[in-house]
């Protein structure tokens, strides 16, 4: 899951020459938007997984620069509230299964 989040950060950073990004503190709030169990075979509920859709509100600082090191977006002196929505899932039929990032929902 951690590598998926890191890849998402890299994807956001690739739009500019360089970026200053800072998570100011742990999440301000985490809210469950949806929780569901999905059966792969309706006749065998042992083959199912659970899926959670979570909304994260975090305080972040951000500033992006072009190749001349000029600020083209953001202001690293200001904190902003950022809303991210992520979908996580976990198998119920694989022993030792971990939660994994299934998707990021773009608003």
KASULSUL-V267592 format. One record per helix or strand. SS is the DSSP state (@ for helix, = for strand). FROM is the first residue (numbers start at 1). TO is the last residue. Records with the same first field share a line. If there is no record, write none. Layout:
# KASULSUL-V267592
SS=FROM-TO, FROM-TO
This chain:
# KASULSUL-V267592
@=2-13
==18-23, 29-39, 48-65, 71-74, 80-91, 100-105
